[in-house]
Amino acid sequence: FKQKTAYEILSGLVGSEMFIRDRLINIASENVTKAFDYPAIKSRELKDGIKNKIREKAILSTKARLAEHHKTFDNYTDEELEIIIADEEIKIKDDLKTKTLVGALAILGLDFLI
């Protein structure tokens, strides 16, 4: 009894066996690709999540700002609302940057007045 080598076994595959082999190879390569893309995917998901939260907060801030002036979204066109909401998003991002900087400096033990 002579044991066959992997090459001899693979060359002897027919029809469905070749399909199964090829499918397993594809699944393995897809899983490897997903494993290496995982940090990028999670990073993208995190960025999208943060962006959505900032957008939600900007919309709420816009509603509050408009209510102070006895206005609603109906008083503005979509383009005008988009500009107002974008302005609120910039304010929120600037506030987050400032808080992050202050926190980082506090961790480093640096003291300053803002």
N, C-alpha and C positions, 0 to 999 in steps of 0.2 A: 504494500500500500504506500503510494507516494502522495505526500501532502501537496496540494496545489498552492501556488503563490497567489498573492493578491492580484497581480497582473493577469494571471491565467483565469482567475475567477471573474474579474471585471470584463475581460475580453469574451467570456463565455455567456454573458448576460443576454437575455432576449426580451423583446417587447416590454411586458409589464415590469419585469425586473429592472430594465434600464430606466423606465419611467420612475419607479420607486427610488432608485439610486439618485437620479437627477433631482427628484423632488427633495430628497433628504439633503443633498448638497445645497440646493437653493434655500431651504429652511435654515440650514446651518449658517450660510453666508448672510441671510437676512438678520438672524439673531446677533451675529457678530457686528453687523452694521448698526443695529439698534443699540447694542451695548456701547459702541463708541460714540453714537449720536446722543445718548441719554443726557449727558451734561448740557449739550446745546439745546436739546428739546426742553429740559427742565428750566434752563435759563430763559428761553423764549417764553415759556408758560409763565414764569415769574414776572418777567417784564410786561407781558400782556395783562397779567392780573393787577400789577401796580398801576399800569396805564388806565385800566378800567376803573379802579378805585379812585384815582385822581379825577377821572372824568365824572364819576358819580358825585364826588364831593364838589366839583366845580359847578355841576348842574344845580345841586342843592344851594350852594352859595349864590348862584345867579338868581334862583327863585327868591331867596331871602332879600337880596339886593333890590330886585324888582318890586317885591312886596313893600319895602321901605318907601318906595316912590309911588305906591299905589298902582303898579303896573303888573301885567301878566305876560306870559309868552305870546299870547294872542296879539299883543300890541306891537310886535316886532316881526320882521320877515325872518325866514330861516337863515339868510346870510348874516343879518344883524345879530341874531341869537348866537350863531357860531362864533362871531367875533367876540361877543361878550363872554361866552363860555371859555374860549381860548385864552382870554385875558385872565379869567379866574384860574385856569389851569396853570398859567405862568406864575401867578401869585402863590399857588399851592406848592409848585415845584421849588420856587425860590425859598419859601419857608422851610421846606424839607431839607434843602441844601444847607441853610443856615443852622438848623437844629442838628444836622449830621456833623457839621464842622465843629460846633460847640461841644457836642458829645465826644468827638474824637480828641479835641484838645483837652477836655476834662479827663479823659482816660490817660492821656499822656502827662497829666499833671500840670498843664500849662494854664495859667489864670489870666484872663483879660476881660475887659468890659466891652460890651457891644452897645 
